[in-house]
């Protein structure tokens, strides 16, 4: 099967709702996969100068892959990282004592986010998690801790280490206590 480019995908939007994990498909869902797992993308640096007995250096391959991916639509990993950054940042700057309007606004945002997230199985999992454990919107700390709990559910599910939720303010608002995030 020949590679299908973006313009061909645009010409065939009929089944846009069908997630497809085959990069050669018209309905390929880039936001549903980790593109680093595809060998075709891993070889993006193959045209680089060769080093070390005919092997491209790790740094040159990584740099080439990073540049290659920089202007491409996000994959599942990049989208997830950016989404969690957005969600945690919103929670970190949520009011200490939110008004009823602010509570309704964030509730609507979380619901909309869970409905519109491009990775459909990720969105479905998030919707289920929200039903099982609804957002706690009473304060900045309660929302931040609820979101950390949700993020840790995902981390556990994908085999990543759990985050220490007592550190959410350091990670997403104030910076680490060791000063590594200080701007001087």
Beta strands, then each sheet from edge to edge (+ up, - down):
end
